[in-house]
Amino acid sequence: MDLFYRSLGQGPTLIIIHGLFGSSDNWLSQAKKFSQHYTVYLIDARNHGQSPHDSVHNYTVMSQDLMNFIDTHKLVQPFVLGHSMGGKLVMKFLSLFPGKIAKAIVADISPRYYTRHHDHILEGLSAIPLDTLTSRQEADDLLAQYLPGLGERQFLLKNLYRNEEGKFQWRMNLPVLLSEIDNIGEGLEPDSRIETPTLFINGGASNYVKEEDRDLMKKIFTHPVFKTIPNVGHWLHAEKPDEFISDVNEFLEGNNTTS
């Protein structure tokens, strides 16, 4: 599958992969700062953004998509950063294609299995009648019945657009994400062994990464580095972008030791 992407900057290659229900658009402001030092590729994962839709959505096929992207663009030893679902993808890729990535950054997710916890989001999105929808405000009002947080609704509604006929459509492949949602929490095999230097960076106020997750990270990854940004949640790169970018730059530029 040929993924949609945006590129900017020059220098060593940094690929950035968004999370579930997101797209490359979500990382544009951070990418502009990274582009001062790197050639940044922002990609849309399959069934997200402007990338193709497919009936299969799991980390094995998404890893193959990423390998195809690296081969197509002749990228040698790139750096790869993934947030949430994107971080899960990065870890799976490292296990399937060892030696293809110079360094990896996994943002606010661990290699363990996660039980499904997006049902309320999927119910809210499914409740929006695209055929009769007349405005984005109407969509927001309907979604508010399921999601009280305005920021979360605004993030999700970035997926809503009008097609050439003026009808509202989702950019993401909502039916497939509904059917394949159980795959999103997939964990790495505990006997996996990954030698790529990997930064695990999490939000101190997020519940996605727990202290005990580090034991599994240390078991699977031979060169893990750990960073926590205090007082931020799951969207750590958006809440404290300067700290996030500084930590990533320090990791990519430095001599990494397990911490």
C-alpha positions in Angstrom: 0.0 0.0 0.0 1.3 3.5 -0.9 0.7 5.8 2.0 -0.1 9.4 1.8 2.7 11.6 3.2 3.9 15.1 3.7 7.6 16.0 3.8 9.5 19.1 4.9 13.0 20.1 6.0 16.4 18.6 5.3 19.0 16.5 7.1 18.7 13.0 8.6 15.3 11.3 8.0 12.7 11.3 10.7 9.4 9.5 10.0 6.4 10.4 12.3 3.4 8.2 12.7 0.2 9.5 14.3 -2.2 7.6 16.6 -5.7 6.1 16.3 -8.3 8.4 14.6 -5.5 10.9 13.8 -3.6 11.9 10.7 -0.4 13.6 9.5 -2.1 16.9 10.0 -2.0 16.5 13.8 1.8 16.7 13.8 2.4 19.6 11.4 3.4 22.1 14.1 5.9 19.7 15.7 7.2 18.6 12.3 8.0 22.3 11.4 10.2 22.5 14.4 11.8 19.1 13.8 12.4 20.1 10.2 15.1 22.6 11.4 17.3 19.5 11.8 15.7 16.7 9.9 14.0 15.7 6.7 10.6 14.9 8.2 8.1 12.5 6.7 4.6 12.7 8.1 2.6 9.7 7.0 -1.1 8.7 7.2 -1.5 5.2 8.4 -3.8 2.9 6.3 -7.5 3.7 6.9 -6.6 7.1 8.2 -6.2 10.6 6.7 -5.6 10.5 3.0 -4.1 7.0 2.8 -5.9 4.2 1.1 -8.7 2.2 2.8 -8.4 -1.5 3.3 -10.4 -4.2 5.0 -7.5 -5.3 7.1 -6.1 -3.2 10.0 -3.4 -4.7 12.2 0.2 -4.0 13.0 1.6 -6.7 10.8 0.2 -5.2 7.6 0.9 -1.6 8.8 4.5 -2.7 9.4 4.6 -3.9 5.8 3.2 -0.6 4.7 6.0 1.2 6.5 8.6 -1.1 5.0 7.2 -0.4 1.6 7.4 3.4 2.3 11.0 3.2 3.4 11.9 1.1 0.3 10.0 3.3 -2.1 11.6 6.5 -0.8 15.1 4.8 -0.6 15.4 5.8 3.1 18.5 4.4 4.8 18.5 4.0 8.6 15.8 6.6 9.3 14.6 7.6 12.7 11.0 6.7 13.4 8.6 8.3 15.9 5.2 6.9 16.7 2.5 8.1 19.1 0.0 5.7 20.7 -1.2 3.4 17.8 1.8 4.8 15.9 4.1 3.7 18.7 2.6 0.2 18.7 3.3 0.2 14.9 6.9 1.2 15.5 7.5 -1.5 18.0 5.9 -4.2 15.8 8.0 -3.0 12.9 11.2 -3.2 14.9 10.4 -6.9 15.8 9.6 -7.8 12.1 12.3 -5.8 10.3 15.3 -5.6 12.6 18.1 -3.4 11.6 16.1 -1.1 9.3 15.7 1.8 11.7 18.6 3.7 13.4 16.7 4.9 16.4 13.0 4.7 17.5 10.8 6.9 19.7 7.7 5.4 21.2 5.4 8.1 22.7 3.0 7.2 25.5 2.4 3.6 24.8 3.9 0.3 26.0 4.5 -3.1 24.4 1.9 -4.8 26.6 -1.6 -5.7 25.5 -4.3 -3.1 26.0 -8.0 -4.0 26.4 -10.4 -2.2 24.1 -11.4 1.2 25.5 -12.5 3.2 22.5 -16.1 2.0 22.3 -17.6 5.3 23.4 -15.7 7.1 20.7 -16.8 4.6 18.0 -20.4 4.8 19.2 -20.3 8.6 19.0 -18.8 8.7 15.6 -21.3 6.1 14.3 -24.2 8.1 15.6 -23.4 11.0 13.2 -25.7 10.5 10.2 -23.5 11.6 7.3 -26.2 11.3 4.7 -28.4 14.0 6.4 -25.7 16.0 8.3 -26.0 19.7 7.5 -23.1 21.2 9.5 -20.0 20.5 11.6 -21.8 22.1 14.6 -24.6 19.5 14.3 -21.9 16.8 14.3 -20.3 18.3 17.3 -23.6 18.5 19.2 -24.3 14.8 18.5 -20.8 13.8 19.5 -21.0 15.7 22.7 -23.6 13.2 23.9 -20.8 10.7 24.0 -17.7 12.8 24.6 -17.9 15.8 26.9 -14.4 17.0 26.1 -14.3 19.7 23.5 -10.7 19.1 22.6 -11.3 15.4 22.0 -14.3 16.2 19.8 -12.3 18.8 17.8 -9.6 16.2 17.2 -12.0 13.6 16.0 -14.0 16.0 13.8 -10.8 16.9 11.9 -11.7 13.7 10.0 -14.9 15.2 8.7 -14.9 16.8 5.3 -17.2 17.5 2.4 -16.8 15.5 -0.8 -17.3 16.8 -4.4 -21.0 16.5 -4.1 -21.0 18.6 -0.9 -21.8 15.6 1.3 -20.0 15.0 4.6 -17.6 12.0 4.7 -15.1 10.6 7.1 -11.5 10.5 5.9 -10.8 7.5 8.2 -12.3 4.2 7.3 -14.7 4.1 10.2 -16.4 0.7 9.4 -13.1 -1.1 9.3 -11.8 0.6 12.5 -15.0 -0.6 14.1 -14.5 -4.2 13.0 -10.8 -4.3 13.6 -10.7 -2.3 16.9 -9.5 -5.3 19.0 -6.3 -5.4 17.0 -5.4 -1.9 18.2 -4.4 -3.1 21.6 -2.2 -5.9 20.4 1.0 -6.5 22.4 4.4 -7.6 21.4 5.4 -11.2 22.0 7.1 -11.2 25.5 10.0 -13.2 24.0 10.7 -10.6 21.4 14.2 -9.1 21.4 14.8 -5.7 19.9 18.2 -4.1 19.7 17.3 -0.8 18.1 17.9 2.1 20.6 14.4 3.2 21.6 13.2 6.2 23.6 10.0 5.6 25.6 8.6 9.0 26.4 5.4 9.3 28.3 3.2 11.8 30.0 3.4 11.9 33.8 -0.4 12.4 34.1 -1.3 9.8 31.5 -2.5 6.3 32.4 -1.3 4.7 29.2 2.1 3.8 30.5 2.5 2.4 34.1 5.7 2.1 36.1 5.5 -1.7 35.9 5.5 -1.5 32.1 9.2 -0.6 32.2 10.0 -4.2 33.3 8.5 -5.5 30.0 10.3 -2.7 28.0 13.6 -3.7 29.5 12.9 -7.4 28.9 12.2 -6.8 25.2 14.4 -3.9 24.3 18.2 -4.1 24.9 18.7 -0.4 24.7 15.7 1.4 26.1 15.8 5.0 27.3 13.0 6.4 29.5 11.7 10.0 29.7 8.6 11.3 31.5 7.2 14.8 30.9 5.5 15.8 34.2 1.9 17.1 34.4 0.9 16.1 30.8 -1.5 13.5 29.6 -1.6 11.2 26.5 -1.2 14.1 24.1 2.2 15.1 25.5 3.6 16.3 22.2 0.7 18.8 21.9 0.5 19.8 25.6 4.3 20.5 26.0 5.7 20.5 22.5 9.0 22.3 23.4 9.9 19.7 26.1 8.8 16.8 23.9 10.9 18.0 20.9 13.9 18.8 23.2 13.8 15.2 24.7 13.5 13.6 21.2 16.3 15.8 19.8 18.6 14.9 22.8 17.9 11.2 22.2 18.5 11.3 18.5 21.7 13.4 18.7 23.2 11.7 21.8 25.0 8.6 22.8 22.2 6.5 24.2 22.5 4.5 27.4 19.9 2.5 29.1 18.2 4.5 31.8 
